[in-house]
Amino acid sequence: MSVLLAVLFWIVIGALAGWIAGAIMGVREGFWGNVLIGIIGAVVGGLIMSNLGLGGSGFWWSLLTAVAGAVILLAILRMFRRPATGRAM
């Protein structure tokens, strides 16, 4: 697989995974935010799956792993964000 094709694959998987994870968690980050969350989620999901001894290949496995990692990432980020107070400053 060429480097350009591999990068394009990561962006497509990242965008889909970030969008799906955002929909699951009720978060809207925009296109590039979804791509970033999805790619980081793919790394997180890949680490978790490999530590659990689970592995696979192909588009659907990659997407599932990335979505799982992105949901975990969004849940962790949600813990560190301050809740909205509802007051205008």
C-alpha positions, 0 to 999 in steps of 0.5 A: 500500500502506498503511503498516500493511500495509507494516509487517506485510509487513516483519514477516512477511518478517522472521520467515520470513527470520530463521527460515529463516536461523536454521535454515540457520545452526543459531541459535535467537533466538526470535520477535522475534530472528528478526524483527529478524535477518530485517529487518536481513538484508533491508536487508543483502541488498537492499544486496548485490543492488543493488550486484550489479545484481540486482533483483526484486519480489514476496514470493518475491524479497523472502524470498530477498533477506532470507534471504540477507542474514540468513545473511550477518548471522548469519555475521558475528555468529558471527565476533564471538561468543566460543566457549563454553568448556563450563565453568560459572562 
